[in-house]
């Protein structure tokens, strides 16, 4: 007898047909013939939502004990069925319609074609059936759930803050007695705050706890009470929603599945792709009750999705274990591109590849993320001449390292892709361009400051400075010596004046200023900052991003700040004489002003500002201190090794410090017990012997003799000698102190200090 059926496709279309041969779900396809045609067709199951076999329903005969399920398909249709063969077939399951008037005797649902299929019975019933929870335990959990959903704010406040409930009731009763009744717009929390029993923050915490308690599910309560484990709960939820439960400890995802879903998407949604069959992607989740996961995955991957259930800790561990690391992905992509480029270059030297190619997009994205993950400060893209490759260098701990070489055929496409991401003009190749790229990686915002510079041979270099959002460090973690820390804290305590932080690009000036602002950031002080860009954010600061292209630069921001009732002002950089002059005037009229300048030393900064046209008398009176700094590579703490230096090496340290001052400041004498640290190299530091950086400082503070010297127009060398006499430690001196402390070595100090 011929079997009539209706095929429902994933796009919602339907086709009436007859079976050409018996349907075997394990074969992952169905063969049919169309009515009045001899044409025999085969359809893969991954194209189908469900297969409806015509005939009289058979539910209730042999399967009456099976619980009913309401299956909602991806096309929006809903069927009440009894499920059979739940775990029998890899591609789907059969459902027998409950409605005896249904035109279908059975329906085969594909897993990817089902949106939801919950059992029409409570979760507790499934747990009791499996012997995981007894009746008293379930009743206890349900009672706790009811309690959480009906708890009053006053009860939560009493519990969280150890206040007697009777005391709270007294306050509420007193207000009720005075007013007759409590107005609707007066909350119990407001009464208790007015009575001084709790703070507003404590009331908000109680309201949040009340809100969370109302949403708490019975499964979460059973886990908290120790009655079941997460695995047992998820297994029961899998049964309720008709999903497979997978133990990821005994399951290895396929490489094809991992490639089908980007790591960023999987991490954000906390899911793991485990299998790919045709267009059907099987994905593990620990949140089967969330109906949006499947829809978001279908949209994001452009594939049909089958959800399975797994424990959250297994998913987290698998995401780290099975996803290919970014660096190896970059190298693999570069290898693929090189092979393709070799074939293309045989025909023409001109690049035939474009910035819109998916491989180029993936490659640039992965290099940017790889640099961020490795703590790189700058990424350099450097096209070679002729048939030379495009080099990619990372600046790590202040030192450039070649990390990738990309086939020359891709050099223009890679730079063009960076321009597109930074919203620059890709048709302009003769002038420098500046821009920014914003990426979000694992929930964090990462900003890249982009500089495009034309180079010989019609090429363009791209340098990206990574500006990851971060928080300020406390001053005592900034590498200050005890003397410099004490002196810096003293000038920060002054009510007005100007404090400058100077040094080359990338020497940590902004970080130091934000640490200083964090030290004085109190509710009683209004602090304005103008920065380009805003790299570090702090609560309590009013931070402004300047935009020179629209005429809003540092000088415009400073003029605005002075009309906005400031106590403290931070200007990201003194780029012109007008900004410097206005900042000095502000510091003389009752404001504490911070700023940065690109100079080599603290004494040189004084001379530089006076040469810019600053009045030496005003500047001498306004200046509180100038902090010059550099960043030297720090010895790797995992592998650095102690050693006794030779006499020659010791004498080199003395000479670099200054023999007279070495003796006067009682530096360590040479003995056989003198111990320094040297670089060795290990896996943690990539065999370099160095990991991280340490700041070396030069803090010039004003004294009467220093003010007199500034007003007389002394040279930078004379001001330096005067400052050292007053107790200043030069950059090189501070670095050598850190050499004797075993933090760095002389080579690294001399590399950053004159």
C-alpha positions in Angstrom: 0.0 0.0 0.0 1.3 3.4 -1.0 2.1 5.8 1.9 1.0 9.3 1.3 2.8 12.0 3.2 3.5 15.8 3.5 7.1 17.2 3.6 7.5 20.4 5.5 10.7 22.2 4.7 12.8 24.5 6.9 11.7 27.5 4.8 8.0 26.8 5.6 7.2 25.2 2.2 5.2 22.0 1.9 5.1 19.2 -0.7 2.5 16.4 -0.9 4.2 13.1 -2.0 4.3 9.3 -1.7 7.0 7.2 -0.3 9.2 5.7 -3.0 10.6 3.2 -0.5 10.2 2.6 3.3 11.5 5.6 5.3 14.6 4.8 7.4 15.5 7.8 9.6 19.1 6.5 10.2 19.8 7.0 6.5 19.4 10.8 6.9 17.3 11.0 3.7 13.9 10.2 2.3 12.9 9.1 -1.2 9.6 10.1 -2.6 7.6 10.3 -5.8 5.4 13.3 -6.6 1.7 12.7 -7.4 0.9 11.8 -11.0 4.7 11.7 -11.8 7.2 8.8 -12.1 10.0 11.1 -11.0 11.8 9.8 -8.0 13.4 12.4 -5.7 15.6 12.1 -2.6 15.6 14.9 0.1 18.3 15.1 2.9 16.7 15.3 6.3 18.7 18.5 7.1 16.5 20.3 4.6 13.3 19.1 6.3 11.5 20.4 9.4 9.1 17.4 9.7 7.6 14.5 7.7 3.8 14.0 8.2 2.6 10.5 7.4 -1.1 10.5 6.4 -3.5 8.1 8.1 -5.6 7.6 11.3 -3.8 8.5 14.5 -2.6 5.6 16.6 -1.8 7.3 19.9 -3.5 6.0 23.0 -3.4 2.4 21.8 0.1 1.1 22.5 1.5 4.3 23.9 -1.1 5.5 26.3 1.4 5.7 29.2 3.6 8.1 27.2 3.4 11.7 28.5 2.1 14.3 26.0 4.4 16.9 24.6 3.7 20.1 22.8 6.1 20.3 19.9 6.7 23.7 18.3 8.5 23.5 15.0 10.9 26.1 13.5 8.2 27.1 11.1 5.8 28.1 13.9 3.4 25.2 13.9 2.4 23.4 17.1 1.5 19.7 17.6 0.4 17.8 20.7 1.9 14.4 20.4 3.2 11.4 22.3 6.9 10.9 21.5 8.3 7.5 20.6 11.9 6.6 19.7 13.2 9.6 21.7 16.8 8.3 21.7 16.5 5.8 18.9 17.4 8.0 15.8 20.3 10.5 15.5 18.3 12.9 13.3 15.0 13.1 15.0 12.0 11.3 16.6 8.4 10.2 15.9 5.4 11.8 17.4 1.9 10.3 17.5 -0.8 13.0 17.4 -3.1 13.1 20.5 -6.0 14.6 18.5 -7.9 11.6 17.0 -9.2 13.9 14.3 -5.7 14.6 13.0 -5.1 13.6 9.3 -1.7 12.2 10.3 -1.0 8.9 11.9 2.5 9.9 12.9 5.0 12.8 12.3 8.7 12.5 12.2 10.3 15.7 13.6 13.9 16.5 12.8 15.8 17.8 15.8 16.9 20.9 14.0 13.3 21.6 12.9 12.0 21.7 16.5 11.9 25.0 18.4 10.6 23.7 21.7 9.0 20.4 23.0 8.4 20.5 26.7 6.6 17.6 28.4 3.3 18.5 29.9 4.4 17.6 33.4 6.4 19.5 36.1 10.1 19.2 36.5 9.6 17.9 40.0 7.6 14.9 38.7 10.5 13.9 36.5 13.0 14.2 39.4 10.8 12.1 41.7 10.3 9.5 39.0 14.0 9.1 38.7 14.4 8.8 42.5 16.6 11.9 42.7 14.2 13.9 45.1 11.7 12.5 47.5 8.4 14.0 48.3 9.5 15.8 51.6 12.5 17.3 49.8 10.4 18.6 46.9 7.8 20.1 49.3 10.6 21.8 51.2 12.0 23.3 48.0 8.5 24.4 46.8 7.9 26.0 50.2 11.2 27.9 50.0 10.3 29.1 46.5 6.9 30.4 47.7 8.7 32.1 50.6 11.1 33.8 48.3 8.3 35.0 46.0 6.3 36.5 48.9 9.1 37.9 51.0 8.6 41.6 52.0 11.4 44.1 51.7 11.3 44.7 55.5 12.0 41.0 56.1 15.0 41.0 53.8 16.4 44.2 55.3 16.1 42.6 58.8 17.8 39.4 57.7 20.6 41.1 55.7 21.5 43.8 58.3 20.9 41.9 61.5 18.0 44.1 62.6 15.2 42.8 64.7 11.9 42.4 62.8 10.1 44.0 65.7 12.2 47.2 65.4 11.2 47.5 61.7 7.5 46.8 62.5 7.7 49.6 65.2 8.9 52.2 62.7 6.3 51.2 60.1 3.5 51.2 62.7 4.6 54.7 64.0 4.4 56.2 60.5 1.0 54.5 60.0 -0.2 55.9 63.3 0.9 59.4 62.4 -0.5 59.4 58.8 -3.5 57.0 59.4 -2.2 54.9 56.6 1.0 54.7 54.6 0.7 56.6 51.2 1.2 54.4 48.2 4.3 56.4 47.1 6.1 55.9 50.4 8.0 52.6 50.5 9.0 50.7 53.7 12.6 51.2 52.7 12.1 55.0 52.7 10.7 54.9 56.2 13.6 52.8 57.5 16.2 55.2 55.8 14.5 58.2 57.3 14.6 56.5 60.7 18.3 55.9 60.3 18.1 52.1 60.6 19.6 51.5 57.1 21.2 53.3 54.2 19.8 53.8 50.8 22.4 51.3 49.4 21.2 48.6 51.8 17.6 49.2 50.8 18.6 48.8 47.1 20.4 45.6 47.9 17.2 44.3 49.6 15.1 45.2 46.6 17.5 43.4 44.3 17.4 40.3 46.5 13.6 40.4 46.5 13.6 40.6 42.7 16.1 37.7 42.4 14.1 35.6 44.8 10.9 36.0 42.8 12.7 34.7 39.7 14.5 31.8 41.4 13.5 28.5 39.7 12.8 25.3 41.6 15.8 23.6 40.0 18.2 26.2 41.3 16.8 25.9 44.8 17.1 22.1 44.7 20.8 22.5 43.8 21.4 25.1 46.6 19.7 22.8 49.1 22.1 20.0 48.1 19.3 17.7 47.0 20.5 17.3 43.4 23.5 18.2 41.3 23.6 20.4 38.3 24.1 17.3 36.0 21.0 15.7 37.5 19.0 18.9 37.0 20.1 19.3 33.4 19.5 15.7 32.6 15.9 16.1 33.9 15.5 19.4 31.9 16.7 17.6 28.8 14.0 15.0 29.3 11.4 17.7 29.8 12.4 19.6 26.7 13.0 16.5 24.6 16.8 17.2 24.2 19.8 14.9 24.4 22.0 15.1 27.4 25.7 15.0 26.6 28.7 14.3 28.8 31.4 16.4 27.3 34.1 14.7 29.3 33.6 11.7 27.0 32.9 13.7 23.8 35.3 15.5 21.5 33.8 18.2 19.3 34.7 17.9 15.6 37.0 20.5 14.0 34.3 21.3 11.4 31.8 22.2 14.2 34.3 24.4 15.9 35.0 26.3 12.7 31.3 26.7 12.1 30.8 28.9 15.1 33.3 31.7 16.0 34.9 31.5 19.3 33.7 34.9 20.3 30.0 33.9 19.7 30.4 30.6 21.5 32.1 32.3 24.5 29.5 35.1 24.7 26.6 32.7 24.6 28.4 30.0 26.7 27.7 27.2 24.2 29.9 24.6 22.5 29.4 23.4 18.9 30.1 19.7 18.9 29.0 18.2 15.6 28.3 19.3 12.0 26.3 17.1 9.6 25.6 19.0 6.3 23.9 22.2 7.4 22.9 20.8 10.8 25.1 22.1 13.6 24.7 20.4 17.0 25.4 22.8 19.9 25.6 22.1 23.6 24.0 24.5 26.1 23.6 24.5 29.9 20.4 26.7 29.6 17.8 24.6 27.9 15.0 26.9 29.4 16.2 29.9 27.3 14.2 29.9 24.1 16.3 32.6 22.5 19.5 30.5 22.2 18.4 28.4 19.3 17.1 31.4 17.3 20.2 33.5 17.9 22.5 30.6 16.8 20.4 30.0 13.7 20.7 33.7 12.8 24.4 34.0 13.8 25.7 30.8 12.0 23.2 30.7 9.1 22.8 27.0 9.9 20.2 24.7 11.2 20.7 24.1 14.9 20.1 21.1 17.1 20.5 21.9 20.8 21.8 19.3 23.3 22.3 19.8 27.0 25.6 19.7 28.9 27.0 21.0 32.3 28.1 24.6 32.4 31.6 23.8 33.8 32.2 21.2 31.1 31.2 23.8 28.4 33.6 26.4 29.9 36.5 23.9 30.1 35.8 22.7 26.5 35.8 26.2 25.1 39.3 26.7 26.4 40.5 23.2 25.5 39.1 22.6 22.0 39.0 26.0 20.3 42.2 26.6 18.4 44.3 29.4 20.0 44.4 32.7 18.1 48.1 32.6 17.3 47.9 29.2 15.6 44.8 30.4 13.7 46.8 33.4 12.4 49.7 31.2 11.3 47.3 28.7 9.6 45.6 31.5 7.8 48.9 33.0 6.7 50.0 29.6 5.4 46.8 29.3 3.4 47.2 32.8 2.0 50.8 32.2 1.1 49.9 29.1 -1.0 47.1 31.0 -2.8 49.4 33.9 -3.4 52.1 31.8 -4.9 49.6 30.5 -7.5 48.4 34.0 -8.3 51.9 35.6 -8.5 52.9 33.2 -11.2 50.5 35.0 -13.5 50.8 38.6 -12.3 52.7 40.7 -9.8 49.7 42.8 -9.1 47.6 41.8 -6.1 44.3 40.2 -7.1 43.0 40.1 -3.6 40.6 42.5 -2.0 39.9 43.8 1.5 36.5 42.3 1.4 37.7 38.7 1.0 36.7 36.6 4.0 40.2 35.3 4.6 41.6 38.9 4.8 38.9 39.9 7.2 39.5 36.9 9.4 43.3 37.4 9.3 43.2 41.0 10.4 40.7 40.3 13.1 42.7 37.4 14.5 46.0 39.5 14.5 44.3 42.3 16.4 42.8 39.9 19.0 46.1 38.0 19.2 48.0 41.2 19.9 45.5 42.2 22.6 45.6 38.7 24.3 49.5 38.9 24.4 49.5 42.3 26.1 51.0 44.0 23.1 51.2 47.8 23.2 51.5 48.3 19.4 51.0 46.3 16.2 53.1 47.3 13.2 52.0 46.3 9.6 55.1 46.9 7.4 54.7 46.1 3.6 58.0 45.2 1.9 59.3 46.4 -1.4 58.7 44.3 -4.6 58.1 40.7 -3.7 59.1 41.1 -0.1 56.4 40.0 2.4 54.3 42.1 4.6 55.9 42.0 8.0 53.9 42.2 11.3 55.7 43.2 14.4 54.4 43.4 18.0 55.9 45.8 20.6 56.0 43.8 23.8 57.5 45.3 26.9 58.8 48.1 24.8 60.7 45.9 22.3 59.6 45.1 18.7 59.4 41.5 17.7 58.7 40.1 14.2 55.8 37.7 14.6 54.2 37.1 11.2 55.2 37.4 7.5 52.3 37.6 5.0 52.6 37.0 1.3 53.2 40.3 -0.6 50.1 39.8 -2.8 48.0 40.6 0.3 49.8 43.7 1.5 47.4 46.3 0.0 44.3 44.3 0.9 45.4 44.0 4.6 46.1 47.7 4.9 42.9 48.5 3.1 41.0 46.3 5.5 42.5 48.2 8.5 41.5 51.5 6.8 37.9 50.3 6.5 37.8 49.2 10.1 39.1 52.6 11.1 36.7 54.4 8.8 39.5 56.0 6.7 39.7 56.8 3.0 40.9 53.7 1.3 41.4 55.7 -2.0 43.9 58.0 -0.4 47.5 56.7 -0.5 49.6 59.9 -0.4 48.8 61.5 2.9 48.9 60.2 6.5 45.6 59.3 8.1 44.6 58.7 11.7 41.6 56.8 13.0 40.3 54.4 15.6 39.0 50.8 15.6 36.7 49.6 18.4 36.3 45.8 19.0 34.5 43.9 21.7 36.3 40.7 22.8 34.9 38.4 25.5 32.7 41.2 26.9 35.6 43.8 27.0 35.9 46.9 24.8 39.3 47.1 23.1 40.3 50.3 21.2 43.0 50.5 18.6 44.4 53.9 17.7 45.4 53.7 14.0 48.1 55.6 12.1 48.5 55.1 8.4 51.8 56.5 6.9 52.8 56.4 3.2 56.1 54.7 2.5 58.3 54.2 -0.5 57.2 51.9 -3.3 53.6 53.0 -3.2 53.1 51.2 0.1 51.5 52.3 3.4 52.5 51.3 6.9 49.8 50.8 9.6 50.6 51.1 13.3 47.9 50.3 15.8 48.2 51.3 19.4 46.1 49.1 21.7 44.1 51.0 24.2 42.3 48.4 26.3 39.9 49.9 28.9 41.5 49.6 32.3 41.4 50.9 35.8 44.0 53.1 37.6 46.6 51.5 39.8 47.3 52.6 43.4 50.4 54.8 43.7 52.2 52.2 45.8 52.0 49.8 42.9 53.5 52.2 40.3 57.1 51.3 41.0 58.0 54.5 43.0 60.9 54.3 45.4 60.0 55.1 49.0 61.5 58.6 48.7 59.8 59.5 45.5 56.4 58.1 46.7 56.5 60.2 49.8 57.5 63.3 47.9 54.8 62.7 45.2 52.1 62.2 47.8 53.2 65.5 49.5 52.7 67.6 46.3 49.4 65.8 45.6 48.1 67.1 48.9 48.6 70.7 47.8 45.4 72.7 47.1 46.7 74.3 43.9 49.6 74.4 41.5 50.7 72.5 38.4 52.1 68.9 38.3 53.6 67.7 35.0 54.4 64.1 33.9 56.9 64.0 31.1 58.6 61.4 28.9 58.4 59.9 25.4 55.3 58.2 23.8 54.5 55.0 25.6 56.3 55.7 28.8 53.2 55.5 31.0 52.5 59.2 31.6 48.8 58.8 31.4 48.8 55.8 33.7 50.8 57.8 36.3 48.5 60.8 36.1 45.4 58.6 36.6 47.0 57.0 39.6 47.6 60.4 41.0 44.0 61.4 40.3 42.8 58.2 41.9 44.8 59.1 45.0 43.0 62.5 45.4 39.6 61.4 43.9 37.2 62.2 46.8 33.5 63.2 46.7 34.4 66.7 47.9 36.6 67.5 44.9 35.3 68.2 41.3 37.8 66.7 38.9 37.7 67.4 35.1 39.9 65.6 32.6 40.4 66.2 28.8 42.1 63.3 27.0 42.7 62.0 23.5 41.8 59.2 23.8 40.2 58.4 27.2 42.3 55.2 28.0 41.4 54.9 31.7 38.1 55.6 33.3 37.4 56.4 36.9 34.2 56.8 38.8 34.0 60.3 40.2 35.9 61.9 37.4 34.2 64.0 34.7 36.1 62.8 31.6 36.0 64.5 28.2 37.2 63.1 24.8 38.6 65.9 22.7 37.9 66.1 19.0 40.5 68.3 17.2 38.8 67.7 13.8 35.7 69.6 14.9 37.7 72.4 16.7 37.4 70.9 20.2 40.9 70.5 21.3 42.7 70.7 24.7 42.7 74.5 24.9 38.9 74.7 24.1 38.3 72.0 26.8 40.5 73.8 29.3 38.6 77.1 28.8 35.3 75.2 29.3 36.6 73.5 32.4 37.5 76.8 34.0 33.8 77.9 33.7 32.6 74.5 35.2 33.6 75.0 38.8 36.6 72.7 38.9 38.9 71.8 41.8 41.3 69.7 39.8 41.9 69.7 36.1 43.9 67.2 34.0 44.9 68.1 30.4 46.0 65.1 28.5 48.9 67.0 26.7 50.2 70.5 26.4 50.4 70.7 22.7 50.7 74.5 22.2 51.7 77.6 24.1 48.2 78.8 24.6 47.2 75.6 26.4 50.3 75.7 28.6 49.8 79.4 29.4 46.1 78.9 30.4 47.0 75.8 32.5 49.7 77.8 34.4 47.3 80.7 35.0 44.6 78.2 36.2 47.1 76.7 38.7 47.8 80.2 40.1 44.1 80.9 40.7 43.3 78.1 43.1 43.2 75.0 40.9 45.3 71.9 41.0 46.4 71.2 37.4 47.9 68.0 35.9 49.3 67.6 32.4 51.9 65.8 30.2 54.6 66.9 28.0 57.0 65.1 25.6 60.4 66.0 27.0 63.4 63.9 28.1 63.9 65.0 31.7 62.3 67.0 34.4 64.9 69.9 34.3 64.6 70.0 30.5 60.8 70.5 30.9 61.4 73.8 32.7 63.6 75.2 30.0 61.2 73.9 27.3 58.2 75.7 28.7 60.1 79.0 29.2 61.2 78.7 25.6 57.6 78.3 24.6 56.9 81.8 26.0 55.9 81.0 29.6 56.7 83.6 32.1 59.5 82.2 34.3 58.2 84.0 37.5 54.6 82.6 37.1 55.8 79.2 36.2 58.3 79.1 39.2 55.4 80.0 41.5 52.9 77.6 40.0 55.1 74.5 39.7 54.7 71.8 42.4 56.6 69.1 40.7 57.7 67.5 37.4 57.7 63.7 37.2 59.8 62.3 34.4 59.6 58.5 33.8 60.6 55.6 31.5 59.6 52.0 31.4 62.4 49.4 31.6 61.9 45.7 31.0 61.4 43.8 34.2 63.4 40.5 34.9 61.1 37.5 34.7 60.4 36.5 38.3 59.9 32.9 37.3 63.4 32.4 36.0 65.7 35.2 37.1 68.8 33.9 38.8 71.1 35.5 41.5 74.8 36.0 40.8 77.7 38.0 42.1 78.8 40.7 39.7 82.5 41.1 38.7 84.4 44.1 39.9 84.4 45.5 36.4 80.6 45.2 36.2 80.3 46.8 39.6 82.5 49.7 38.6 80.3 50.2 35.5 77.3 50.6 37.8 79.2 53.1 40.0 80.2 55.1 36.9 76.7 55.1 35.5 75.3 56.3 38.8 78.0 59.0 39.3 80.9 58.2 41.6 80.4 61.1 43.9 76.7 60.6 44.4 77.2 56.8 44.7 79.3 57.4 47.8 77.3 60.2 49.3 74.0 58.3 49.0 75.5 55.2 50.6 74.9 52.8 47.8 76.0 49.1 48.4 79.7 48.5 48.6 81.4 45.8 46.6 81.8 42.5 48.5 81.8 38.8 47.7 78.3 38.6 49.2 76.9 41.3 46.8 74.1 39.7 44.8 72.3 40.9 41.7 69.8 39.2 39.4 70.3 38.3 35.7 68.0 37.2 32.9 67.8 33.5 32.2 64.7 32.7 30.0 61.8 30.3 30.4 58.5 29.4 29.0 56.7 32.1 30.9 58.8 34.9 29.3 59.2 33.2 25.9 62.9 32.5 26.6 63.7 36.3 26.7 64.4 36.5 30.4 62.1 39.5 30.7 58.4 39.8 31.4 56.6 43.0 32.1 58.0 46.5 32.7 59.0 48.6 35.7 58.8 52.4 35.8 61.9 54.4 36.6 61.2 58.0 37.9 62.8 61.4 38.2 60.8 63.7 40.5 61.7 67.4 40.6 60.0 69.3 43.3 60.2 73.0 43.9 62.2 74.5 46.7 63.3 78.2 47.2 66.6 77.5 45.5 64.9 75.8 42.6 62.4 78.7 42.2 65.2 81.2 42.2 67.1 79.1 39.5 64.0 79.0 37.3 63.4 82.8 37.6 67.1 83.4 36.7 66.7 81.3 33.5 69.3 78.6 34.5 70.2 76.0 31.9 68.8 72.5 32.1 72.2 71.0 33.2 72.4 73.6 36.0 68.9 73.0 37.1 69.5 69.2 37.2 72.6 69.7 39.4 70.6 71.9 41.7 67.8 69.4 41.9 70.2 66.5 42.7 71.7 68.7 45.5 68.1 69.1 46.8 67.6 65.3 46.9 66.3 64.5 43.4 67.2 61.0 42.0 67.7 61.1 38.2 66.2 58.5 35.9 69.4 56.6 35.6 70.0 56.7 39.4 66.5 55.4 40.1 67.0 52.6 37.5 70.3 51.6 39.2 68.5 51.4 42.5 66.1 48.9 40.9 69.1 47.0 39.6 70.4 46.5 43.1 66.9 45.5 44.1 66.9 42.7 41.5 64.0 44.1 39.5 65.9 44.8 36.3 69.5 44.9 35.0 71.8 47.7 33.8 71.4 47.0 30.1 67.6 47.7 30.3 68.2 50.8 32.4 70.7 52.2 29.9 68.4 51.3 27.0 65.8 53.8 28.2 67.9 56.4 30.2 70.7 58.7 29.0 
